[in-house]
Amino acid sequence: MTIEEENEMLKAKTLQKTRITFALLIAISCIGGLLGLFYPLKIFNINIAPLIQSTITSFTILSGILIILLIAITLLFGRIYCSTICPLGLLQELYLLIFHRKKHPTQKNSPLKYFIAALTLGTLLGGTAYLMRLIDPYSIFGSAVSGATYGLTLIAVIALLTWFKGRYFCTNICPVGTILGIIAKHSLYKITINKDACVACGLCVQKCPADCIDYKNKSVDNETCIKCFRCLSLCHNSGISFEKEKEKEKKQRTNPPINTGRRRFLLSAGALAVLAIAYKSSVKLSENVVKKLKSILLPPGAGDSKTFANKCLNCNLCVANCPMKIIQKADEEFPVVHLKYQKSFCDYNCHKCSEVCPSGAIKKLTLKEKQHTQIGLASVNIDSCIQCGLCVMECPRSAITKEQGDFPQIGTEKCIGCGACQAVCPVSAIKVNTTEFQKTLKQ
């Protein structure tokens, strides 16, 4: 091996180790955040689906900068996101280590993925995250870590899929991966094969989890390549490199054969048609989602049930991080996370759910804003009330008054529906009822 080849090998190993190090740090942050252990990095704010959702629903300069940054990174280096940032992608990396398969089976680049992406993105742009939260990798991972049945089931299915087909979910199902793949196809830096150095041994193909390498034609499909960099360090002849695309290869890519070009045109037209139909159908889908909602209490900043049901990705980050454990996972009765006061109440001095929500489903509120947000309204059942006055003492906003010998009176202009009174009542005479819209109180 020449000195130049040794340098290339060292460079390849350094690149792979750097990628793995960043991936491990992000994985630890993701798991810690989703388990409610710690949340040192707002890593979830740069997950694609929540970021798109946040940008659509409540655009901020920060969300705009982040989405431009992710697009720029993909245009420069390809699908680094899939191998370094995506929590479900990192889980599949773990699966591959555990399964330790000697050879990954051949995959075909299915055109169905473009229609899946068009369908989910179209409904998301149209105003509902219903389809996105069913298939988005971030939502699936968060749902599984929190112990939700749906998430655990999908994680098991993806584990089997990884065992038989490598990272097939990332290359042929995931809508986020499809969108990034379209961008990555035009990236500046690509995995390339040096045709003079390659001896067509097939070692790189055996270990490629995305099956994006065609060793016979000595080419790499950078649209499906997830940039794990395994192939770089495997090649004994330094025949694979991560570098700028050469002008000759660029011309070949931008001038495909006529048949291929026609196929791409028809595929693009079909996907755009699906996106348009999904966009128009999203209103009806949104209404069907809301029909499933009955009386439901929502976290402060959620707005109203219709808006929240179509924004929430059910990642359960708020569920894990709620110190009072009143935020519950979606169930058969309610399709999104919601509040239940049976065992506790909403702490007046806490706005954790607002801090951690990455999708904008729960609006980011300051503590003062949260303390003035009415999420429900308490009422007293005089048939059960024993006039003990504990509710008066417990109310953090002095919204409950009681004259000697009278039943407690709820001040609607002060009550925010925190449930502290309901929790302290010894005879369950107080109940917090839902309001149609959350509103900010003046007092």
Secondary structure, DSSP 8 states (H G I E B T S, - for coil): --HHHHHHHHHHHHHHHHHHHHHHHHHHHHHHHHTTS---S-GGGGSHHHHHHHHHHS--HHHHHHHHHHHHHHHHHSSHHHHHT-HHHHHHHHHHHHH--SS-------THHHHHHHHHHHHHHHT--HHHHHH-HHHHHHHHHTT-HHHHHHHHHHHHHHHHHSSHHHHHT-HHHHHHHHHHTT-SEEEEE-TTT-----HHHHH-TT--EETTTTEE-TTT-----HHHHH-TT--EEEEE--HHHHHHHHS--HHHHHHHHHHHHHHHHHHHHHHHHHHHHHHHHHHT--S-B--TT---HHHHHTT-----HHHHH-TT--EE---SS-SS-EE--SS----TT--HHHHH-SSSSS----HHHHHTEEEEEEEE-TTT-----HHHHH-TT--EE--TTS--EE-TTT-----HHHHH-TT--EEEEEEEEEEE---
